[in-house]
Amino acid sequence: MSESLLKMTKDGLWSNNIVFSQSIALCPLLAVTGTTTNGLGMGIATTGVLMMCNLLVSYGRQLIPSEIRIPVFVALIAMVVTLVDMVMNAWLHELHKVLGLFIPLIVTNCAILGRAEAYASRKPPAYALFDGLMMGLGFTLALVVLGAAREVSGAGTLFANASLLLGDGFAWLETTLIPEYRGFLLMALPPGGFLMLGFILAGKRLLDKRLAQRPEPNRAIDQPLAENV
């Protein structure tokens, strides 16, 4: 993997993560992360929209007049979201019953329009597609982490109803971590999502701070070599 693709991977998953670093797209994040399965489903749908929108915007960047680029980008995003909504309704109907209300809201996800404007409209299709994949995976990671934290603390389960999303072969993911747990209702509600997201963001800031304070491993080795030379 080239250095530029490696940097894009690191940015999408961690350094410039849509949620953990940019703190945007919080509405769908808080709305669907009552369970890990719902978060994973919304993450996969958003990743597909991001990749297709970035690819279309990159291919059309020479044809779209700059004066009307934003309305055109929004129309493209709306078209792709409608397509994803119809596909999910046809092939994942049970999950669509749960997420169907929130799928059209992907159109208003500022992260998708932001990547189209800031990156895809200025880069070749292959890079735009890879950027959509990495940013989408980073967003999915945030949804799954927050969904898992809320589901475990709120109901004591993990990946409840995973077979609705991934098929009967993945029913083994449905785990009861705390038997006879009576549940913590606050974590299933939006205020609980805000609280848990705050704890996760604080943990990431502390981890980033500790990583930044770590000494570079090669500096101590390279300096004596340089002096000897």
Backbone as CSV, one residue per row, in Angstrom:
resi,resn,N_x,N_y,N_z,CA_x,CA_y,CA_z,C_x,C_y,C_z
1,MET,0.848,-1.204,0.000,0.000,0.000,0.000,0.878,1.247,0.000
2,SER,0.574,2.204,-0.903,1.378,3.414,-0.987,1.172,4.273,0.256
3,GLU,2.105,5.250,0.406,2.039,6.107,1.599,0.758,6.929,1.626
4,SER,0.303,7.396,0.438,-0.911,8.212,0.403,-2.147,7.393,0.781
5,LEU,-2.224,6.141,0.286,-3.367,5.297,0.645,-3.330,4.921,2.122
6,LEU,-2.109,4.718,2.655,-1.975,4.407,4.075,-2.444,5.573,4.934
7,LYS,-2.098,6.802,4.504,-2.536,7.991,5.236,-4.063,8.138,5.164
8,MET,-4.644,7.850,3.978,-6.105,7.924,3.845,-6.782,6.911,4.759
9,THR,-6.187,5.728,4.872,-6.741,4.705,5.759,-6.695,5.161,7.216
10,LYS,-5.544,5.703,7.616,-5.389,6.167,8.997,-6.336,7.333,9.295
11,ASP,-6.469,8.248,8.317,-7.371,9.397,8.516,-8.816,8.937,8.667
12,GLY,-9.249,8.029,7.771,-10.644,7.602,7.797,-11.018,6.834,9.044
13,LEU,-10.113,5.954,9.489,-10.442,5.099,10.623,-10.190,5.759,11.973
14,TRP,-9.186,6.690,12.016,-8.830,7.204,13.343,-8.562,8.716,13.359
15,SER,-7.503,9.163,12.668,-7.034,10.545,12.843,-8.081,11.580,12.450
16,ASN,-8.821,11.315,11.352,-9.828,12.275,10.879,-11.195,11.598,10.808
17,ASN,-11.441,10.697,11.755,-12.703,9.954,11.782,-13.898,10.917,11.808
18,ILE,-14.926,10.576,11.035,-16.088,11.463,10.905,-16.694,11.812,12.259
19,VAL,-16.773,10.840,13.153,-17.398,11.060,14.464,-16.356,11.396,15.516
20,PHE,-15.325,10.556,15.649,-14.385,10.692,16.759,-13.516,11.940,16.661
21,SER,-13.253,12.435,15.440,-12.389,13.610,15.283,-13.141,14.825,14.761
22,GLN,-14.012,14.622,13.749,-14.722,15.757,13.187,-15.993,16.093,13.956
23,SER,-16.511,15.118,14.723,-17.747,15.312,15.515,-18.909,15.805,14.664
24,ILE,-19.102,15.182,13.494,-20.250,15.489,12.655,-21.040,14.195,12.429
25,ALA,-22.194,14.311,11.780,-23.082,13.174,11.525,-23.542,12.532,12.835
26,LEU,-23.781,13.365,13.846,-24.168,12.825,15.150,-25.653,12.449,15.207
27,CYS,-26.488,13.036,14.342,-27.930,12.720,14.386,-28.186,11.245,14.092
28,PRO,-27.723,10.697,12.943,-27.942,9.256,12.725,-27.205,8.406,13.741
29,LEU,-26.069,8.892,14.216,-25.296,8.137,15.203,-26.110,7.882,16.465
30,LEU,-26.759,8.927,16.975,-27.520,8.790,18.211,-28.859,8.107,17.974
31,ALA,-29.388,8.226,16.743,-30.725,7.694,16.472,-30.741,6.173,16.366
32,VAL,-29.686,5.584,15.808,-29.768,4.155,15.466,-28.875,3.260,16.317
33,THR,-28.128,3.824,17.256,-27.178,3.006,17.992,-27.753,2.424,19.277
34,GLY,-29.061,2.206,19.298,-29.637,1.511,20.449,-29.153,0.078,20.544
35,THR,-28.833,-0.521,19.377,-28.239,-1.860,19.354,-27.055,-1.863,18.382
36,THR,-26.164,-2.814,18.567,-24.989,-2.930,17.696,-25.398,-3.279,16.271
37,THR,-26.408,-4.137,16.137,-26.848,-4.557,14.805,-27.384,-3.380,14.008
38,ASN,-28.190,-2.546,14.632,-28.700,-1.363,13.938,-27.564,-0.437,13.507
39,GLY,-26.578,-0.254,14.379,-25.427,0.583,14.036,-24.660,0.016,12.857
40,LEU,-24.453,-1.314,12.854,-23.732,-1.942,11.746,-24.516,-1.805,10.444
41,GLY,-25.838,-1.991,10.501,-26.660,-1.850,9.295,-26.608,-0.448,8.723
42,MET,-26.748,0.563,9.587,-26.677,1.948,9.114,-25.273,2.279,8.610
43,GLY,-24.247,1.731,9.243,-22.874,1.970,8.790,-22.628,1.405,7.404
44,ILE,-23.116,0.194,7.152,-22.945,-0.416,5.827,-23.691,0.402,4.765
45,ALA,-24.923,0.820,5.083,-25.699,1.623,4.125,-24.996,2.951,3.834
46,THR,-24.492,3.611,4.878,-23.819,4.902,4.689,-22.518,4.730,3.911
47,THR,-21.788,3.640,4.171,-20.551,3.397,3.429,-20.837,3.211,1.936
48,GLY,-21.895,2.457,1.613,-22.262,2.287,0.210,-22.618,3.613,-0.449
49,VAL,-23.362,4.463,0.261,-23.726,5.772,-0.287,-22.484,6.637,-0.478
50,LEU,-21.591,6.632,0.514,-20.364,7.436,0.411,-19.527,7.030,-0.798
51,MET,-19.354,5.726,-0.992,-18.522,5.252,-2.104,-19.144,5.610,-3.453
52,MET,-20.436,5.360,-3.591,-21.086,5.634,-4.881,-21.131,7.134,-5.169
53,CYS,-21.414,7.957,-4.163,-21.466,9.407,-4.368,-20.090,9.962,-4.720
54,ASN,-19.059,9.521,-3.999,-17.708,9.987,-4.314,-17.315,9.614,-5.739
55,LEU,-17.668,8.396,-6.154,-17.317,7.950,-7.505,-18.047,8.785,-8.561
56,LEU,-19.350,9.015,-8.375,-20.115,9.791,-9.349,-19.623,11.238,-9.413
57,VAL,-19.351,11.829,-8.240,-18.879,13.226,-8.212,-17.517,13.340,-8.868
58,SER,-16.637,12.360,-8.630,-15.306,12.416,-9.227,-15.376,12.288,-10.751
59,TYR,-16.187,11.357,-11.230,-16.326,11.195,-12.681,-16.933,12.445,-13.327
60,GLY,-17.849,13.119,-12.627,-18.532,14.264,-13.220,-17.929,15.604,-12.886
61,ARG,-16.747,15.608,-12.225,-16.202,16.880,-11.743,-15.837,17.840,-12.869
62,GLN,-15.511,17.315,-14.061,-15.184,18.190,-15.186,-16.435,18.688,-15.899
63,LEU,-17.563,18.051,-15.648,-18.794,18.385,-16.365,-19.735,19.263,-15.554
64,ILE,-19.591,19.233,-14.215,-20.531,19.972,-13.357,-20.037,21.416,-13.195
65,PRO,-20.825,22.429,-13.614,-20.409,23.830,-13.404,-20.245,24.125,-11.912
66,SER,-19.216,24.859,-11.570,-18.932,25.125,-10.155,-20.043,25.917,-9.480
67,GLU,-20.783,26.735,-10.271,-21.829,27.576,-9.672,-22.999,26.749,-9.124
68,ILE,-23.241,25.580,-9.712,-24.410,24.772,-9.288,-23.957,23.411,-8.747
69,ARG,-22.698,23.300,-8.337,-22.183,21.992,-7.929,-22.881,21.455,-6.670
70,ILE,-23.186,22.337,-5.714,-23.803,21.853,-4.462,-25.191,21.262,-4.713
71,PRO,-26.105,21.963,-5.445,-27.403,21.321,-5.734,-27.252,20.011,-6.504
72,VAL,-26.284,19.967,-7.424,-26.074,18.728,-8.173,-25.590,17.618,-7.247
73,PHE,-24.671,17.935,-6.341,-24.181,16.926,-5.384,-25.338,16.401,-4.530
74,VAL,-26.196,17.307,-4.048,-27.326,16.884,-3.213,-28.270,15.985,-4.000
75,ALA,-28.506,16.322,-5.278,-29.378,15.485,-6.114,-28.774,14.098,-6.315
76,LEU,-27.457,14.043,-6.538,-26.787,12.743,-6.690,-26.899,11.914,-5.403
77,ILE,-26.672,12.575,-4.266,-26.754,11.864,-2.974,-28.170,11.341,-2.752
78,ALA,-29.182,12.175,-3.054,-30.573,11.749,-2.881,-30.896,10.551,-3.773
79,MET,-30.373,10.555,-5.004,-30.609,9.438,-5.919,-30.001,8.147,-5.380
80,VAL,-28.779,8.225,-4.897,-28.098,7.032,-4.385,-28.779,6.522,-3.113
81,VAL,-29.190,7.436,-2.231,-29.870,7.026,-0.993,-31.194,6.334,-1.316
82,THR,-31.925,6.858,-2.279,-33.189,6.216,-2.687,-32.926,4.809,-3.201
83,LEU,-31.860,4.639,-3.975,-31.506,3.317,-4.494,-31.164,2.356,-3.356
84,VAL,-30.365,2.822,-2.389,-30.002,1.985,-1.240,-31.232,1.628,-0.414
85,ASP,-32.130,2.594,-0.231,-33.360,2.342,0.522,-34.207,1.262,-0.142
86,MET,-34.320,1.308,-1.456,-35.106,0.307,-2.180,-34.446,-1.073,-2.118
87,VAL,-33.121,-1.117,-2.252,-32.402,-2.397,-2.180,-32.552,-3.016,-0.798
88,MET,-32.410,-2.182,0.253,-32.541,-2.706,1.615,-33.962,-3.182,1.882
89,ASN,-34.950,-2.475,1.349,-36.341,-2.887,1.531,-36.609,-4.220,0.843
90,ALA,-35.938,-4.456,-0.284,-36.165,-5.688,-1.047,-35.417,-6.884,-0.460
91,TRP,-34.163,-6.676,-0.032,-33.307,-7.799,0.368,-33.140,-7.947,1.871
92,LEU,-33.336,-6.857,2.621,-33.189,-6.892,4.086,-34.443,-6.268,4.703
93,HIS,-35.570,-6.870,4.400,-36.839,-6.218,4.761,-37.024,-6.092,6.271
94,GLU,-36.642,-7.126,7.018,-36.825,-7.068,8.473,-36.009,-5.940,9.085
95,LEU,-34.755,-5.805,8.618,-33.927,-4.707,9.123,-34.462,-3.365,8.634
96,HIS,-35.017,-3.356,7.428,-35.573,-2.111,6.892,-36.744,-1.618,7.733
97,LYS,-37.476,-2.547,8.361,-38.568,-2.136,9.238,-38.047,-1.300,10.403
98,VAL,-36.801,-1.623,10.840,-36.220,-0.915,11.978,-35.523,0.367,11.533
99,LEU,-34.732,0.269,10.447,-33.906,1.400,10.021,-34.558,2.239,8.937
100,GLY,-35.664,1.735,8.364,-36.262,2.406,7.206,-36.560,3.870,7.435
101,LEU,-36.945,4.227,8.664,-37.254,5.621,8.967,-36.016,6.507,8.844
102,PHE,-34.831,5.931,9.113,-33.615,6.738,9.163,-32.809,6.711,7.869
103,ILE,-33.073,5.729,6.988,-32.305,5.634,5.749,-32.408,6.913,4.905
104,PRO,-33.628,7.476,4.679,-33.690,8.719,3.880,-32.908,9.870,4.502
105,LEU,-32.708,9.818,5.832,-31.965,10.904,6.485,-30.487,10.902,6.118
106,ILE,-30.012,9.832,5.443,-28.610,9.819,5.001,-28.370,10.988,4.044
107,VAL,-29.438,11.420,3.344,-29.304,12.561,2.421,-28.805,13.793,3.163
108,THR,-29.239,13.940,4.423,-28.862,15.126,5.188,-27.580,14.931,5.986
109,ASN,-26.929,13.790,5.787,-25.667,13.544,6.497,-24.596,14.479,5.928
110,CYS,-24.170,15.443,6.731,-23.241,16.452,6.241,-21.883,15.860,5.870
111,ALA,-21.557,14.694,6.420,-20.275,14.079,6.102,-20.211,13.670,4.629
112,ILE,-21.333,13.190,4.076,-21.338,12.744,2.676,-21.166,13.935,1.738
113,LEU,-21.926,15.006,1.962,-21.770,16.204,1.132,-20.382,16.813,1.334
114,GLY,-19.877,16.771,2.558,-18.548,17.318,2.831,-17.447,16.590,2.082
115,ARG,-17.493,15.248,2.030,-16.459,14.490,1.304,-16.577,14.714,-0.198
116,ALA,-17.834,14.857,-0.689,-18.020,15.109,-2.117,-17.415,16.453,-2.506
117,GLU,-17.645,17.470,-1.684,-17.163,18.818,-1.992,-15.655,18.961,-1.725
118,ALA,-15.196,18.452,-0.591,-13.807,18.701,-0.190,-12.822,17.745,-0.848
119,TYR,-13.257,16.547,-1.246,-12.287,15.570,-1.747,-12.645,15.030,-3.135
120,ALA,-13.842,14.433,-3.262,-14.171,13.720,-4.504,-14.204,14.643,-5.711
121,SER,-14.610,15.892,-5.526,-14.699,16.817,-6.665,-13.337,17.292,-7.134
122,ARG,-12.260,16.888,-6.451,-10.906,17.349,-6.806,-9.927,16.208,-7.069
123,LYS,-10.395,14.965,-6.958,-9.481,13.822,-7.066,-9.955,12.838,-8.134
124,PRO,-9.049,11.981,-8.635,-9.440,10.950,-9.605,-10.398,9.938,-8.977
125,PRO,-11.162,9.211,-9.816,-12.174,8.284,-9.294,-11.642,7.235,-8.322
126,ALA,-10.467,6.650,-8.604,-9.959,5.592,-7.733,-9.700,6.117,-6.320
127,TYR,-9.098,7.302,-6.209,-8.828,7.886,-4.890,-10.138,8.286,-4.205
128,ALA,-11.082,8.827,-4.988,-12.369,9.222,-4.404,-13.117,7.998,-3.861
129,LEU,-13.066,6.890,-4.619,-13.736,5.668,-4.169,-13.086,5.135,-2.889
130,PHE,-11.752,5.149,-2.839,-11.039,4.665,-1.646,-11.312,5.569,-0.445
131,ASP,-11.385,6.869,-0.689,-11.702,7.797,0.405,-13.105,7.512,0.955
132,GLY,-14.066,7.248,0.056,-15.415,6.913,0.515,-15.439,5.640,1.330
133,LEU,-14.648,4.643,0.903,-14.590,3.381,1.641,-14.015,3.585,3.043
134,MET,-12.901,4.298,3.144,-12.255,4.469,4.446,-13.083,5.344,5.382
135,MET,-13.639,6.441,4.851,-14.487,7.293,5.694,-15.746,6.536,6.131
136,GLY,-16.284,5.718,5.221,-17.461,4.924,5.575,-17.147,3.882,6.630
137,LEU,-15.998,3.221,6.501,-15.611,2.232,7.509,-15.357,2.894,8.862
138,GLY,-14.761,4.084,8.838,-14.550,4.809,10.088,-15.869,5.178,10.748
139,PHE,-16.849,5.601,9.936,-18.171,5.923,10.476,-18.850,4.662,11.014
140,THR,-18.707,3.545,10.269,-19.273,2.275,10.742,-18.644,1.850,12.065
141,LEU,-17.323,2.037,12.177,-16.634,1.713,13.425,-17.225,2.502,14.596
142,ALA,-17.462,3.793,14.374,-18.037,4.625,15.442,-19.440,4.145,15.815
143,LEU,-20.260,3.799,14.799,-21.615,3.313,15.076,-21.584,2.006,15.857
144,VAL,-20.686,1.096,15.468,-20.626,-0.215,16.124,-20.107,-0.086,17.561
145,VAL,-19.081,0.746,17.754,-18.529,0.913,19.110,-19.566,1.530,20.041
146,LEU,-20.229,2.605,19.589,-21.244,3.241,20.438,-22.444,2.321,20.628
147,GLY,-22.860,1.621,19.556,-23.984,0.695,19.672,-23.697,-0.430,20.646
148,ALA,-22.478,-0.975,20.598,-22.108,-2.052,21.514,-22.104,-1.558,22.961
149,ALA,-21.536,-0.377,23.182,-21.478,0.163,24.551,-22.879,0.411,25.100
150,ARG,-23.775,0.953,24.260,-25.140,1.240,24.724,-25.939,-0.049,24.922
151,GLU,-25.741,-1.034,24.017,-26.523,-2.267,24.123,-26.110,-3.079,25.348
152,VAL,-24.801,-3.171,25.577,-24.333,-3.954,26.724,-24.784,-3.303,28.030
153,SER,-24.618,-1.970,28.136,-25.010,-1.299,29.385,-26.520,-1.177,29.522
154,GLY,-27.246,-1.137,28.393,-28.687,-0.953,28.468,-29.492,-2.225,28.568
155,ALA,-28.995,-3.312,27.938,-29.773,-4.552,27.921,-28.960,-5.782,28.284
156,GLY,-27.625,-5.656,28.350,-26.789,-6.815,28.688,-26.593,-7.777,27.537
157,THR,-26.964,-7.365,26.315,-26.790,-8.231,25.141,-25.826,-7.589,24.151
158,LEU,-25.451,-8.352,23.118,-24.561,-7.846,22.077,-24.985,-8.459,20.744
159,PHE,-25.107,-7.602,19.729,-25.535,-8.025,18.390,-26.897,-8.730,18.423
160,ALA,-27.835,-8.179,19.191,-29.189,-8.734,19.189,-29.792,-8.614,17.786
161,ASN,-30.460,-9.681,17.336,-31.092,-9.733,16.008,-30.089,-9.584,14.864
162,ALA,-28.868,-10.042,15.076,-27.862,-9.959,14.008,-28.268,-10.772,12.790
163,SER,-29.045,-11.826,12.991,-29.465,-12.663,11.856,-30.362,-11.898,10.892
164,LEU,-31.036,-10.824,11.367,-31.860,-10.019,10.462,-31.006,-9.292,9.446
165,LEU,-29.788,-8.929,9.828,-28.896,-8.187,8.937,-27.987,-9.115,8.147
166,LEU,-27.387,-10.095,8.814,-26.334,-10.892,8.191,-26.792,-12.279,7.755
167,GLY,-28.017,-12.642,8.083,-28.505,-13.972,7.720,-28.454,-14.932,8.899
168,ASP,-29.147,-16.069,8.731,-29.233,-17.037,9.830,-27.871,-17.607,10.221
169,GLY,-26.918,-17.615,9.290,-25.583,-18.150,9.588,-24.815,-17.348,10.620
170,PHE,-25.265,-16.102,10.869,-24.567,-15.260,11.844,-25.372,-15.105,13.138
171,ALA,-26.315,-16.026,13.365,-27.102,-15.961,14.601,-26.231,-16.188,15.833
172,TRP,-25.045,-16.826,15.630,-24.159,-17.069,16.778,-23.614,-15.768,17.376
173,LEU,-23.695,-14.667,16.610,-23.222,-13.385,17.150,-24.141,-12.859,18.244
174,GLU,-25.393,-13.299,18.241,-26.360,-12.800,19.223,-26.011,-13.370,20.603
175,THR,-25.459,-12.527,21.443,-24.902,-12.978,22.722,-25.572,-12.254,23.897
176,THR,-25.842,-13.019,24.937,-26.310,-12.432,26.200,-25.130,-12.392,27.162
177,LEU,-24.568,-11.205,27.353,-23.357,-11.066,28.178,-23.686,-11.064,29.669
178,ILE,-24.847,-10.500,30.024,-25.217,-10.412,31.445,-26.576,-11.090,31.614
179,PRO,-26.615,-12.394,31.980,-27.896,-13.088,32.147,-28.734,-12.449,33.257
180,GLU,-30.043,-12.453,33.015,-31.027,-11.927,33.971,-30.782,-10.456,34.312
181,TYR,-30.165,-9.735,33.384,-29.935,-8.302,33.581,-31.241,-7.557,33.339
182,ARG,-31.634,-6.684,34.214,-32.928,-6.000,34.121,-32.871,-4.767,33.225
183,GLY,-31.682,-4.386,32.789,-31.556,-3.293,31.830,-31.422,-1.922,32.482
184,PHE,-30.776,-1.013,31.746,-30.595,0.366,32.187,-31.202,1.250,31.099
185,LEU,-32.453,1.677,31.310,-33.238,2.329,30.266,-32.548,3.565,29.703
186,LEU,-31.834,4.305,30.528,-31.212,5.554,30.078,-30.297,5.318,28.881
187,MET,-29.579,4.200,28.864,-28.638,3.939,27.781,-29.352,3.667,26.455
188,ALA,-30.598,3.236,26.509,-31.359,2.985,25.280,-31.972,4.265,24.718
189,LEU,-31.953,5.341,25.496,-32.544,6.605,25.073,-31.456,7.566,24.581
190,PRO,-31.842,8.576,23.767,-30.835,9.522,23.251,-29.945,10.166,24.317
191,PRO,-30.466,10.545,25.497,-29.541,11.105,26.504,-28.427,10.137,26.882
192,GLY,-28.763,8.846,26.960,-27.722,7.853,27.240,-26.699,7.772,26.127
193,GLY,-27.168,7.957,24.868,-26.229,7.976,23.737,-25.271,9.147,23.839
194,PHE,-25.790,10.328,24.256,-24.914,11.490,24.437,-23.864,11.212,25.503
195,LEU,-24.298,10.631,26.633,-23.361,10.352,27.719,-22.270,9.378,27.269
196,MET,-22.694,8.273,26.633,-21.723,7.266,26.217,-20.766,7.821,25.158
197,LEU,-21.301,8.638,24.221,-20.433,9.248,23.212,-19.406,10.164,23.868
198,GLY,-19.819,10.888,24.912,-18.873,11.738,25.623,-17.744,10.938,26.251
199,PHE,-18.078,9.798,26.880,-17.040,8.950,27.473,-16.074,8.425,26.400
200,ILE,-16.628,8.010,25.244,-15.780,7.467,24.169,-14.853,8.555,23.612
201,LEU,-15.396,9.764,23.387,-14.568,10.855,22.862,-13.472,11.235,23.863
202,ALA,-13.816,11.248,25.155,-12.802,11.557,26.165,-11.706,10.482,26.171
203,GLY,-12.113,9.214,26.030,-11.116,8.144,25.986,-10.199,8.264,24.789
204,LYS,-10.754,8.647,23.628,-9.907,8.811,22.436,-8.917,9.966,22.619
205,ARG,-9.392,11.073,23.210,-8.491,12.216,23.431,-7.339,11.816,24.348
206,LEU,-7.640,11.063,25.403,-6.565,10.637,26.311,-5.594,9.712,25.606
207,LEU,-6.121,8.791,24.785,-5.251,7.868,24.063,-4.368,8.607,23.062
208,ASP,-4.967,9.565,22.333,-4.174,10.357,21.380,-3.076,11.144,22.101
209,LYS,-3.403,11.671,23.286,-2.424,12.454,24.042,-1.253,11.580,24.491
210,ARG,-1.574,10.366,24.927,-0.514,9.451,25.363,0.341,9.003,24.181
211,LEU,-0.285,8.753,23.055,0.469,8.347,21.872,1.384,9.473,21.404
212,ALA,0.908,10.739,21.508,1.726,11.875,21.083,2.920,12.087,21.996
213,GLN,2.798,11.674,23.260,3.891,11.869,24.224,4.920,10.741,24.194
214,ARG,4.627,9.673,23.459,5.574,8.557,23.390,6.833,8.978,22.641
215,PRO,8.003,8.627,23.126,9.233,8.962,22.390,9.317,8.165,21.106
216,GLU,9.876,8.788,20.064,10.051,8.089,18.805,11.131,7.030,18.966
217,PRO,10.877,5.784,18.617,11.804,4.690,18.909,13.134,4.790,18.195
218,ASN,13.162,5.375,17.000,14.404,5.382,16.220,15.318,6.552,16.574
219,ARG,14.770,7.575,17.273,15.567,8.774,17.528,16.797,8.457,18.379
220,ALA,16.621,7.666,19.445,17.728,7.363,20.344,18.775,6.486,19.665
221,ILE,18.328,5.662,18.692,19.263,4.782,18.012,20.021,5.524,16.923
222,ASP,19.304,6.390,16.197,19.920,7.083,15.070,20.929,8.119,15.504
223,GLN,20.702,8.775,16.678,21.587,9.861,17.086,23.032,9.395,17.332
224,PRO,23.269,8.296,18.105,24.655,7.841,18.280,25.307,7.440,16.971
225,LEU,24.536,6.831,16.073,25.088,6.455,14.789,25.535,7.682,14.024
226,ALA,24.704,8.741,14.075,25.059,9.964,13.363,26.309,10.600,13.946
227,GLU,26.432,10.547,15.302,27.616,11.145,15.923,28.884,10.367,15.565
228,ASN,28.774,9.031,15.519,29.942,8.211,15.169,30.402,8.468,13.743
229,VAL,29.409,8.704,12.850,29.777,8.979,11.464,30.495,10.322,11.375
